[in-house]
Every structure is written in C-alpha cells, then in structure tokens.
C-alpha cells in the first residue's frame, strides 16, 4: 500500500465511528424521558425473572433464617438471630465449615494446577490434541451421582479396583471412605478428577489467545528456557483466565454435595461433613427449615465474599 | 555490530516454495531494506535471519559465524515486530529492561521475593535501571516509564519496541514492517527518526517493508523481492534509475513507470506503432520490446505527424505536481506524465498533445522482462 492510498482508508474507518458518537450524544440531550421509558420497559422481563428466580428466593431464605419454621408446619414465629446463635454453638456446624474449607483448599489448587499443566502439555504437543482434550473433559460431562456410585465400587475395601491395584503393587490397602483421616481427601480427589477438565478447557482457550509474537519476542529477548518463557509470557497473560478459573473452582467446590451424599453421608463420625450436606440434613431430614436457611445464608456469604474479592482486589492486578 | 550473509537460503512449507535460493550480503553498519509485495517471502527471510524459522537449506552467517544451529536468543539480534509484541502486563520501563534482565540476572535473581535474598541482584538491577533510563531518554520516553503498553499511542508503543531492541547492543537490528500500523503522517515522521537512529547507532539494520517510500528514503541498499527471489540489490538510485527487470521497474516509482510496447526494426531501433522512438536495442530484429519511461521523463509539446501523440483524458492535481493521463494510440494503459503546475495550466482536458522524451531516459525490456542494454553512442530524437 502506498502512502497516498492510506489516508483515504483511515478516514473511511474513522468516519462512521465519529458519526455514531455524535448521534448518541444528540440522543442523550434530546428527548430523554421517552427513551428512559423504553429502556425500563425493555428491562422489565429480565428484571422480573431475576426477581422471581434469584432475588425473591434469596430474600425468602434470609427471612426464613430468622424464623423457627419447620417443614410442613402450619405456622412459624420470628425468633431473631437465634438460628445463627444455635449454629455458633453447634460443633457439627463448625466441623462442616472446617471440612468445607479444607475441601476447597485441596481441590482448588489441585484442579487449577492440574488443569493448567494438562493444558500446557496438550498445547505443546503436536498429535492427538483433540483426543486428549476430549478424554480429559469427559469427567466434566458425566453425571456426578453416577460417577460417585462407580467410585464407591472402585474404592471398596476388599474387592475395589484401587485396593486390588495397591495390593498388586505390594502397598497397604485402605478403607478409603470409612477411615476418618482418608474420607475427606478421597472425596477431594474425586472432586479434582471431576473438575480439572473444565479448568483445562478454559486454560486452553486462554493459551490460544496469547499472541505468538510475544513468545518470539521473548525468545529474542533472551528467554531461553521453557520456564522463563512461561514466567515472562504465559503466566502473566493467563492472569485473567487464572483468576476466573480459581473463582469458579472455589465456588464449585464450596458446593460439594453429591459425592458426600452418595459415598459417606458426612461420616465417618462427621469426618466428611460439609456445609451443604449439613443444610440438607437439617432441612430435609430433621425438617428444621429455619436452621437450614441460616446455613444457606452462611454459604451465600462465602460465595459473595469470593465474588467481591475478584471484583475489588484481584481484577485490578491481573488485567492490563 | 556485524555483517549478515545469506547463502542459498531455501524454504518451503509443505509443497509451496517460499524462498528459492537467496544469496545476499548485508554489510556491517549498513541499512538494507527487503522490499516486495506481500507474500514475496521477505518476512520469512527476516525470520530465518532471526532464527525464528529454520531454512530447509543454505546458511546464515552473522559476522564470521555460521548461526544455522544457533537459537534466536544466542544470535544477539534485536527485532522490532509489526505488532510491536510488547509485554502487555509490564510497564514501559520493565518492557525495555526485559532483554537485560534475561541476560544478566539468573533464574533465581528473577524470582519474585527470592530475588532479594540472592547476592548481587541489587547491584545488577541498579545498573539495568540506569541503562533503561538512558535508552528511554534517547527515545523521549522518560515521562512514560510507568505506563502500560495499553495506555500508549501507536507511535509511543513503536518507540518502546525500538527501545527494547536497542537497550542491549545487538549485532544487528531486524525490523519487520514496524511502521505499517501507524497513521500516514506519523509514518513519514518515524522514517526520519529511524534513519537518524541508524546513523547514531551505526549498527546493521535489516528492514522489511512493502512500502517503497520507506525503502527509498531510509536505505543504503534495497533488495527487491518477488515470489521468493531477489530481483535486484542496489542503492535506491540504482533501483529507480537502472531497474534490472520490468518487474522492478514497475514496482518502484509512484505513479508507475509507463510501459509502451514496441518492435525492433531491421536497423535495431525501437518503433512504437510505426514511429521511430530514437531508442536502439541490442535485440533480434522483429522481436517485441517493452519501453519503460518514468512519468517525469516525458515532456509535452505541440503534436506533429511523425511523433507520438495522445489525448489528455484525466488530470490529478497533487499540489506541487500534476499527473496527466494521456490516451495514446496503440497503448492499453494511459501514459502518465508528471508536470509542474505551470506546465499543467497550459493544457486542457481533451487536448491532443505530442509526447517527447530523451531516448537515454527510456529503459528497454525484452518480452520476458529482462533488461536489454541500449546501444550506446546513438543520438536520436523522436
């Protein structure tokens, strides 16, 4: 392209932009109220759905946590923060909270780290990429309840596949789900297995969007080893993806329930009791809906906290 | 500083041959442009010099060293990418510092937190910061050191990319269309800056561009490429005045050189539509030749029966110059003539005018595009 032809091309690009910005400014100054009316009307359907499906139930749960309502009861009375006070005194609640946090502390780093490692391996490989992608993604698509049942058989103390393999290798066997020290880590391992494929796919998408030129510039700038290229380019440019992956993994592992319900029911002796399982037993086995609502509020507070951390602190640092 | 020598470089992707045996010597400290239309292989050639691509055969020599098996990081070359390839998460100062940090600090000394515990980090870091500040000052980036690339204009980003390339003294600079993302005005300005930078640094520059104005204004030498081959290497003057073939002649110059189709007669002189042009060619009588003549080498005069004539079909006024397009009998494309404003005022659209040129100003090409030497010593007139 010659010098002479370029300005024309540039003007062609610039003109529609400036025109549209002028138009929107004019629209803002003139006739404001009818526009606002239309905007409000357009927002209504989504707003109503949001109110009905999200905000309404949240408000209901908040209210219910202040009552002594029991499932199926004909009446209830407000009892203030008594449900919360009861939770603070409840050893099982604290156990469940501690277990949930421990579960999150294992599953988040492991599933994020494994997801990133596998994504990097697949991305650097030449052959069978889509096969690997599919293989590692299968657990994400599988129904976790069904998978949990399969795991129950695999983890069986006597004839489970895993113990057979351990004994074949001359290693001691374990009753993974009934030993207090092993129950929660075993559930966490299943959680990692189920979750890291999802993280891998997100990381793969992030890796593809890193411009190739940056790696070439890094190479010319003297980043010889794979590690220094990872530190200089890959890791910082994956920042936003990593943030998102960590947050999603944290929220999803906070929600752990299915495997607990199928495999351990919180046992042995509450070693694998988690927040949502406590809520389930309080609400649907002991029918103490008010107390269950209070646990739900605690759960909601944690999820909200995570979202706030993302919005406030880290978003500033990982985006460029 | 070093010269760069290419010997028989070939490169193909799958079945497509991108480079068909490139031989080129770039002298130490000179400014060479690789000029050609997109897809001619010039960028691939630059990437082979940088080591980002590996040639199928042939050798790359930097100074006296054959670097075929040497990794890009070890070749000690700097490159400015078309996209600038700045690290988006690093400030201007950190971007410029990367090549120094990568070379002078160990892996441990670059680790966050741990670096402070490793002896020597701070002394080296001070040195690096001083050098980065000096480079940034030279490029007028002093006030922008803490900004991220996303907060800079195109021209500023381009400067940061240049700063990152020049902060360590490389053996040669490779520039891959560095100005093509800038607007036209800034490009003209940056041409001057890059030429001045080359003079100040005295390092070898290899500059890839498809823009002949950039190549003509900055280079000591231009290598014109097309379809994986070098058509001609020479100074801007040589390329413009003495093109080695019709393709070079047509690629260089704006507006394009006028190409008239003539025939060599028995006496060896070139005739256009039956008229003698006064040019004599060393070619077999009866063969067709192309006569290339630059727009500024043609003068308008009163039409006469014997000479070349054309009807004024269109004019382009560019301020200082006016390009007039003439429909000439027997020529498909209009003949373009460059006139001054004063000359142009004497013409009107639709006029029939005579065309005259010095035979010495015409360049003759055979049917296959090769340049034909004119027969010297003959003075003729149209």
Interface residues (C-beta under 8 A of the other chain):
Chain A: X1 X2 X3 X4 X6 X7 X10 X211 X213 X214 X216 X217 X218 X219 X220 X221 X222 X223 X224 X225 X227 X228 X231 X232 X233 X236 X237 X239 X320
Chain B: X50 X51 X52 X71 X72 X73 X74 X77 X78 X79 X81 X83 X85 X86 X87 X88 X89 X90 X98 X99 X102 X103 X107 X110 X148 X149 X150 X164 X183 X184 X187 X188 X210 X211 X212 X213 X254
